[in-house]
Amino acid sequence: MDKVFQKFLRSGIELSVVGVECREDNNPYFCTPKGASIFGWAGVDGIHFCFVRGFGSMVFSVSPMNSAPDFVHPLANNFADFLRLLLACGDSAALEQAWMWEKAQFEAFLRDNPPTHEQKKALSELAEKMKLTPMEQPWAYIKKLQASFDYSKIKYTEDYYDVDMNPEAEPTIPEWKVYFDGDFWGHSGKDRSGTELRLNKQFDWAGHHWVIPAAYSCSKGLVMDFCMRTPEDDIRKFMTKWDLHPENDSCEYFTQEQQMQIDLDNPLCLDFIPRLELNGKTMRTSHGCSVVYNPCLPDGMINELEAKWALEHYDLDISYGWMIFRAAFPWASKRRTEIKSLSFTMEQRSCRVPGPHFKTHAPGDSFSFTHPVSGTKYTLTVQELERQTISEKRFGSDRWFYPTYFTAMSYTLSPEPDSDISICDCAEGDKPLEIAPCSDRYAPEVRNDMACIGIIGGADGPTAIVCGGSSKEKLHAACSALHFEPVEGDIEWRIVFNIKNSNEMSLELI
């Protein structure tokens, strides 16, 4: 330890009035150098002074409110010079800011901020007890030290490189590892990462170009990444059509029907089911996840770092948009299977397509419509139409008051459809009312009566609940949205078709 610093500690001199406050609690900031020993605080903006292991008695200032890379600067070769600089400048503020000033600015600051009576008293005690004189040319001393210092030698803790702690940090790309019980953001358990098997399979399906760059052989199964490519122009046209930008990428700006249509139009959204044939045996997915890269968005707003890292690892063209879906396929047996032959099948999930609207007044009313794909003409006939209520006990909540009124309709379709056709209320349901505020600020917030997720770059869409089923043959059922009061007038319903736009496709991998 610096001998002058030891003498200073024994002297009991109090320097808080000149911006060097001693504290018992010396918790570091994200930008405090690794191995730092903090001895003083300026009292504003988290600025503190310290020694750093490996740099001897050199004194550093740390300013968390600065911008990178100017968080840390050396101030003095030793503690005695640091005290002499204080005697010359009257306050630590001039020392901490000297790195960004010219000499004239430095001297103007000293001239405009002369020491107060209390500061003069503390400095006089410092000079007398420590037997020190003011530094003759403080600005020149500091500038010479900082000009010759190698800042690259300063080491920082992990917090400095954490973008959550330090938004200006350049995130370090982690080592690429894929786990069976994991996703693009991490993994659980203690299993080892999978062994990468490069495939580099390319094909066209469902209006997109696809790349399967690799599979990963893990102890529990096989993991495979499916990369769907989309031209930038298609994404930009989609965003322009719906006036999508980060500020309105939310379900609250669009009706339920608009959300369904947006999901249909979204060129970065395709819901599919992959299957594998390993050595002649079928493997189905147990779980999966996805990330999306949109080249039309500003960096740092929507695109996740994990998506960029995946593109870099697979050397995918960043001038395109990409949806990367990771699927996990458990082994058929408890042991890892040797891969002799491997093929895959892609099956598109049905997508919800909004159809025509209609109103019904009483049983016996009918409505005719045409299927958009098959061209089949259907007739819907209302069998029963009744206003009903749900018991509040069904919700089981003392915090929220839920709407309970709805209209139930049973109907028949002629001819009976081969594919799924459902009926939905065109109106939004009433939002539940909060009775007792929740003290937990992390508790979920009730927004409306249907589940939604983001639109831009999303890989999924809004979810609707289909109320159905009847003991009578070919009798279908639908329920309206919930309201606090019975709805006056006729309900406006919407036909919803569940459609697949692409046929299955199979290809060999190995």
Secondary structure, DSSP 8 states (H G I E B T S, - for coil): --HHHHHHHHHT--BGGGTBB--S-----TTSBTTEEEEEE-SSTT-EEEEETTSTT-EEEE-TTS-TTTTEEEEESSHHHHHHHHHHHSSHHHHHHGGG--HHHHHHHHHHS---HHHHHHHHHHHHHHT----SSHHHHHHHHHHH--GGG--B-GGGG-TTT-TTS----------TTEETTEE-SS----EEEEEEEEEEETTEEEEEEEEEE-SSEEEEEEEEEE-HHHHHHHHHHTT--GGG-SGGGS-HHHHHHHHHH-TT---EEEEEEETTEEEE-SEEEEEEE-TTS-TTTS--HHHHHHHHHHT--TTSEEEEEEEEEE-SSSS----S-EEEEEEE--EEEEEEEEE--STT-EEEEE-TTT--EEEEEEEEEEEEE--GGGT--SSEE---EEEEEEEEEES--SS-EEEEESS-----EESS--S-TTS-----SSB----TT-S---B-------SSTT-EEEE---BSS---S--EEEEEEEE--S--EEEE--
